[in-house]
Amino acid sequence: SFFRLITIHLILQMAAEAMGDREAISAGDQRLTYAQLDHAARRVASRLQPGQRLAYLAENSPVMPAAIFGAALAGTPFVPINYRLAAEQVDALMARVAPALLISETAKPYADIDRISLADVATGTAMEGEAPDEKGGIAIELFTSGTTGEPKSAILRHSNLMAYIFGSVEFMSAGEEEASLVTVPPYHIAGISAVLSSTYAGRRMVQLPNFSPQGWIDLAQKEAVTHAFVVPTMLQHIVEHVGTNGGTLDLPNLRALSYGGGKMPLPVIEKAIELLPHVNFTNAYGLTETSSTICLLGPDAHRDAMASSDAHIRRRLGSVGQALPAIELQIRSEDGPVCAADEVGLVYVRGEQVGGEYKGIGSQLDDEGWFPTKDVGFVDSEGYLFLDGRADDVIVRGGENISPGEVEDVLLGHDGVKEVAVVAVPDQEWGEAVGAAIVCAGIAPGVAELCDLVRDKLRSSRVPAKIIFMDELPYNETGKLLRRVVRDQLAGQ
């Protein structure tokens, strides 16, 4: 494959040569053009010793894109670390990263790790020449936010990331006035892909290190932001904030708003479309292991679903759309055969951008190149993918598999339910039963009323054996629902 011969540094090299004077990044008072970003990347590369990986333990800053491309230029992996982890968790990851050069303001000394600050990257010599031919070398190592056990280190090769960029972005396709608001942290695959795709398109990156609804709105207005990506919890906070502050969202420059990284509650996306009728909404579904996006629900599909009175089309607003042209998608039953349309099973994907590989564990692709995403879902007759949660989240009640998603959707249909998380709770008779944690919209509905709703819409085996009410559901900072925390809460009641 052509992709096996090039590195992601080529993306920056092309941008620097074709549009070097164009602004690449704005972060507070700092501004960098593509030529300056390439120079910064070359300074990062010159700091690396042979055999060192490049670790990054800091918030979003102009150094982060320079570090991604600098590592590629030096022929070594870029390894971002979650700066929100507890100290002992960071220590454990640093031990796995060594030997490395670490870019960080705050890190303590570690064995076999040289540390430089963000300011240090602004000085020193710049590496000349081009990146080595990688022939499938590793570009990025991302520690997954493992909800159980030790985080796995997902490996993405240059060939995976270049296949994704070449397959989904057009070079220099952005106008000079276009600006993308980046709020996703550096250690999230969406943060990595934002850098690669913005640089290739020539779209200025506006960095917001710490998200708050008002901060996001203010920066979008100040920088005339045209594009943005948010996780569902961020959009929910923005919509709620606007609701309590006059009810209008004045973002005339915003053209496109993408979201992903978790399940989007239907009322939130409906309200957002209502607040921003001039904006193109896109739902992007992807995984760390697939170099970011593999399915898209595009702006036209959003509009068609919102305008339709046909329930079949309307429900697509709750889907993650159709597979990208370069991605193949299959739903398989647990014992192997491919499922028919609308039949729930396990989601498998295949394509050049799919890494599906972990450090020390190896490739998870099967003999034909298919990757098991561990997500459960179904595809409708038009190829729209509907996700039903993780395979690990399935509730097994007396041998019957129950998807949390189907129960959640029914409960969310009640006007008094704002958010819901359905998980397995221990049951002496059935092994597991359905438990539900509910965040109310206004007055709390009665438990019996909610149980009746599930019984009427589904069947008695799906009725929650236990319901608790919470002020808010637990999410991590990238918008993933922490079901294990909900399980613990329910078990403790």
N, C-alpha and C positions, 0 to 999 in steps of 0.2 A: 504494500500500500504506500502511496505517495506520502501519507501523513507520517509514516515511520521515519522519514528522513529529515524532518524539520522540528524545530522547537518553538514553544510559545513566544520566545523572544522575537521571532519573525514578525509577530503582530505589531509590536512596538517599533521595530525597525522600519516596517512599511509606513506606519503612521508618522514617524519622525522624518522620513524622507519625503513623503507626499504632502504632509501638512504640519511641518515642524513648528510653524509660528502660531498654530491654532492652540487655544487654551485647552489643556487636558484635565486639569484638576483645580478646583477651588475649595479651600478648607480654611474658613475664617479669613484671615488677612493673607494667607499664603496662596499664590497662584503659580502654576507650572504649565509651560507649553509642552507639546509632545517632544520637541527637541530637548528641552530641559529634563523631562522625565527620562528620556533615553540616557542622558548624561548621568542622572542620579542612579539609574540602574547599573550603569557601567562602574560607578564608584562603589556601589554595593558589591558587585562581582569582584572587584579588585581586592576587597577585604577578606574574601574567602580563601582559606587554605585548602590544599588538596585533601579530600576525604571528609571535609566538613559539610554537614547539611546546614541550611539556613532556617533558624527558628525565629518566630516573630511573636512576642508577647506584649501586645499594646493595642490600644483602640485604633479605629480607622484614622489614618493620617496620610499625607502625600508619600510618606516613606513606604507604606504598605504596597502600592502598585510597583514602586521602584524595587522593592524586595522580591516580589513575584518574578519580575522580568530579569532582575539581577541574578537570582539563583539559576534561572534557565540559561543565562549567558555563561555562567560559570560551570554549567553542566551538573548541577546538584539539586536535590529536591527542596522546595519551599514548604516549611512545616509551621503553620500558624497554631498557636496555643490559646485555648480559651482563658482569657484573663479574669473571668468571673468565677473560676473554680476556686475551691478552698486550697490553702497553701500546700497541704500534703498531697492533694491531687496534682497540682502543678509540679511538685517535686518528683512524683512518680512518672509523669510524662517526660520531664526533662531528662531523667535517667535513661529513658527509652530513645531519646533524640540524639544523645551524645554519640560521637564527637560532633560538635556544632558551633556555629557562630550565632549568637542570640542577639536580636535587636529588641531592647527593652529599656524602659526608664526605671523600672522598679525591682527587677529580679535580683535576688541575692546571688552570691557566687555558687557555681556548680562545677563538679569535676568534669574535665574534658570539654568545657564550654567556655568560649571566649565571648565576652559581652561588650556590645557597643550601644550607645544611646541613639535616639532618633536624630539628635543634633549632630552626632559624629558622622552620620551618612552625608551631611552637607559638605564635608571636607574630604581631602585626600585625592589620590590620582584616579583617573577613569580608565577602565580596562579597554584596550583597543581590540579590533577584530570582530569576528562573528562567533556565534554559539557553535559548539561542536555538533556534528551530525549525531542525532541521538539514537537512531535505530531502535525506537521503542523504549527509551530511557524514562525514568520517573520524573515528572514535573512537580507534582503536589502530593503531600501526604497529609490527610485530614483525619484527626481523631474523631470518630463518631461519638455522638452524645449518648453513648450506651446507657439505656435506662436501667439495665441490670449488668452487674459484673464490670470487668475492666473494659474501658473503651477500646474498640478495634481501630487499627490504623489503616484507613482506606487509601489505596494507591491509585493515582490517576497519572497515566503516562502522557507524554506530549502528544502522541498520536490520538488518544481519546479526546483531549481538549481541542486539538486542531480540527478533528472531525466535527465536533460540536459547533465550533465557531464558523467553519467554512460551510456547514450545513444549515446554519440558522441566521447568519448575519451577512450583510453585503458590505464590502469594503467602502469606506468613505460615504456611506449612505445617509449620514446625519448632516443636516445643515449646520452652519457655523453658530447659529443662535440656539441650537438644541443643548439642553442640559439635563442630566439624569441625577436625581436625588438618591444617594446611597446611604441607607440606614442599617443595612444588614452587616453584622460583625465580620471581621476578617477571617475568622475560623469557620465560617459557614460557606458551603459550596456556592450559595447565591452571591456571597460577597466576592468570591474568586471570579465567578462568571461575569459579574457586573464589570469588573476591571477589564477582562479580556474582550467582552462584547462592546463595551463603550469605546475602548481604544481602537478596535478594528473599524467600528462605525464612524469614529471621529466625534463622538458625543462627549461633551465636558462632564466630568464627574464632580458633583457637589457633595462633599462628605459631611455627614451629621453623626458625630461619634456617639452621642447619647440621645436616644429618642424620647421626646415628650410630644403630645399632640400639638400644643401651641408652638413649641420649638420647630416642629416639622412644618406647620403651616407658615410660620414667619419666614423660615429659610426658603421655602418654595416660592413665596411672594418676592422676597428680597433678590433671589438669584434668577427670577423668571424661569423657574424649572418647567420643563416640557414633558419629562418622563420620570416615573418613579416606580419602585418596587417596594411592597410592604408585605409583612406576614399578617395573617388574619387578625391577630390580637391588636396589632398597630392600627389597622383600619377600623376595628371596633372602637378603640380609644378615640380615634379622630372623629368618627361619627357621633359618639356619645358627647364628646367635648363640644362639638358644633351644636348639638341639640340643647346643651345647657347654656350656650352663649349666643343666642339670637337665631340659630337655625339656618344660617347661610354660610357657604364656603366659597370665598372669593379667590379662585385660582384661574384667571382667564388664560394664562399661558400654558396650563397643564393640558397635554394632548392625550397622554397614554398612562394608564395606571395598571401595573401588573401586580398580581398577588399570588402567594403560594407558601408552601412550608407547613401547612396544616389545613384542617377542614374549615372552610369559610361558612359561618352561619348564614342561611338564606336571608333573614331580615337585615343583616349588616350589608350585604352586597346590594340588596334592593334599595336600601336607604342611600348608599353611596352613589348608586347610579342616578337616583332622584336628585341628590345634592349636586352632582357633576354631570349634567346631561350632555355636555359637549365633549366629554372625555371617553376615549376608547379603553374599555376594560379587558384585561386578559388574565385568565387563570393559568398559571404555569405549574405543572406537576413534574417533579424530578427528584432524584436522590443524589447523595454524595457519590455513590458508586457508578452513576450514569453521567458524570460530568455536568450535572444540572438538568435542564429541562428535557423531558421526553414526550410530554403531551401538552397541548395548548387548547384552551377554550377561548377563541378569539373574540374581537369586538362584535362582529356580525352575529355570532352565535349568542352572545349576551343580549343583543338587541332583539333578535328573533324570539328568544325565550321569554324576555320581558313582555313583548307585544302579543305573544300567542295565547289563545284560549284553549289550545290543544294541550292536555295534561302531559302527553308524551314529549312534546317539544318544550313545554314549560319546565319540566323537571331537569332539563339539560343545564339549567343555571346551577344545579347542584353537582354537575359532573366536572371532570378535569379536562374535558375536551377530547380531541383526537390525537393520535400519535403523529409526531413530526415525520416528514417524508422519509428521512433516513433511518427511522426506527420501526422495527416490527414488534407487534404486541400480541400476546396470547393469554387467554384465561384457561387454566388447566384445573381439572378436578384433582382432589387429593391423591387419587390413584393413577393420575397420569394423562388420561385422554383430554383433548381440547374441548372446552365447553361450548355449547350453543349460545346464541344471542340471549341476553338477559339472564343467563345462568351464572350464579355466583361461584367463584373459584379463586385460585391463586394467580397473581399477575406475574407474567414472565415477559422480559424484553430482550431485544437483540439489536445490535448495531455497532458501528465502529467507535462511537463515543462511549460505549458501555465498558467500564473498567472491570468492575465486579471482582476486585482482587484486594486482599488484605496482607499487610506485611506480616511475615512469619506464619501465615495460614495458607496463602496461595490463592489461586483463581477459584471462584465459585461458579464459573460458567460450566454448563453441561457440554457434552461431546459435540453438540451442534451450535454452541455459542450462545445459548439462552441463559439469562441471569434471573434467578428467583428474587423478586423484589421483597418478598415476605409480606406484601400488601394483599388484601382480599378485596375482590370487586367483581364487576361484570361489565360487559360491553354491549351496548344496544345495537339494533340492526344497522344503524348508520355509523358505527365505529366510535361512538362516544363512550369514554371510560368513566364508570362510577366507582368510587372507592368506598369500601365498607370497613375500614380499619386495618389493623395489623393482624397477621395470622396468629401471633402470640396473644392477641387480645380476645380471640374467640372464646365464648363461654360454653363449656361442655356440660350440659345438664342431662344426666341420665343417658349419656351416649349421644344426645342430640346437640349438634353444633348451632349456637346462636350468635349471630353477628351483632355486636354492640350498636353498629350504625343503624340497623333497621329499627331498633327500639328507640334510639336517640331521635331519629326523624319523626317518629310518632309523638313522642313527648314534646318535641319542639313545636308541634302543631297546636299545642295548648297556648292560649294567649298569655297565661300567667307564667310561662316558662321562657326565660331569656337564654339560658345556657344549660346544657346537660352533659354529663359523662356517665356512660353505662359500663360497668365492669363486673367481673366475676366475684361473687362472695361465697365463702365456704357454706356447704349445706350437707347436713348429716344424711339425709335421705337420698339426694340426687348427686352428691359430690360437689357440684357447683350450682349456683342459682344467679339470677340477675339482680344486681344492685345498681342504684341510680343516685348520683349526686346532682342536685338541681340548684341553679341560681335563678331566683324569681324575678319576674318583671312586674313590679307592683305588689299586689296582695298575693300571699302564698296560696296556691291551690291545695285542696285537700288530698291526702295520700290516696284515699279510696277513689276519688275522682280520677286521679292519674292512672291508677291500676285498671279502672274500668275502661279508660281510653285505650290502653294497650290491649286489653282483652278483646275489645270490640274490633280494633283495627288488625290485630295479629291473632294470637291465640294464647290460651292460658299459660303455656310453658314460658311465654315471653314476659309475663307479668312480673314486675320487680318484687322480690321477696323482702327487700329493704330499700327505703328511700330516705336520704338525708338532705337537708337544705344547707347551702353554703353561701357566704357573702360573695365569693368569687372562686372560680376553678383554678387549680395550680397549673401554670404554664412555665416552660423555660423561656429564656430571653429571645429565642428564635420562633416562639409561637407554638411549640409542640406541647400538647396536653400531656401532663405527667400522670398517666393512669395509675402507676404504682402508688403515688401519693394518695389518689382517690381511693384505691383499694385499702390502703392502710387506715384511712379515715373511716371508711365503712366498717372495716373489721373491728375498729375500736369503739364502735357505737353499740 
